[in-house]
């Protein structure tokens, strides 16, 4: 299966917090469906996807340049994926202490 529907993990303070509860967030292609995203995540990270939620994030108007002209940022799609209990994705383990046994 093709994994090109996943662009990158979406790493922010909020997504790192909810990653501790098993929800992992990714930037995905705008045409990708839930089943396609779930299959791509399972194949790419070797995990079992239990639930998936998708959100279309609308582009914002930003001011840029010397004359502060407005530019429209592109619209993109975000996918939040719930994994099976006990599974993690290493990309979201940045800055966390290793578990003590």
N, C-alpha and C positions, 0 to 999 in steps of 0.2 A: 504494500500500500504506500501511497505517496504521503510524505510528511511535510510537504511544502506549504500546507495551510497554516502551520505554526510559524510565526515570524520570530518571536522572542519571548522570554519570560518577562513579565511586567513587575519590576522590583521597586516598590516604594515602602515607606514606613507602614502604611496601612496593609499592604499585601503581605508584608513580612509578618505582621501581627496575626492576620487570619490564616497564614500558612501554618502556624503552630496548632491550629484547630483542624487542619487537613484540607483546607481550600487553597488551591494554587491558581494564580492568575497569569494569563498569557495574552499577548497581542497576536491576533490571527487575521487571516485574509477576510475581507468583507463578504466574499461570496461563500465562505465555508459554512457548512451546516453542523449541527450538534453531533451527529453520528460520525461525520468525517473528522471533526476535531478530536472526539473521544478516541477514535481508532488511531489517529496520528500520535496522540500523547501516549497511548498504551505501547505503540511500537517504538517510539523515540526514547522513552524513559523506562520501559519494561515494568510498568505498574498497572494496576487494575482501576479503571475509572468507574465510580459508583454513580455520580451525578454531575451534570454540567449546566451552567447558566451562561447565556450570551447577552452582551449589551452592545448596542451601537452607540459610540461616543461621537457626538456631533462636534465639528470643528469650531474653533473660537476665532473671533476677530482679534488680531494682534497688531500693535503699532510697531513699526520698525523703520530704521534709517534716519537720516538727518532731518527729513521733513515730517517724520512720524506718520507716514502713510499707513493706512490699514491694509492688512493682508489676511486672508482667510486661511487658517490652518486646516489641513485635510481631516475628513471624517474617517474614523477607524473603528475596528471591532475588538472587543475584549471578551475573553472567555474565562470563566471561573470554574475550576474543575475540582470535584471532591474525590479523594482517593479512598481506597479500602483501608480499614483500620490497620495501623502499624506500618503503612508504606509512606515513604517520603521521596522528595525530589531534591537532589543535591544542590541544584542551582539556587534554592531558597534557603540554604543553610549558612549564608554569609554572615559573619559577625556573631554567630551564636556559639556558646561554649559547648564542647563535646559532652555527651551524656556520661555521667559517672556511674560506674557499675558497683 
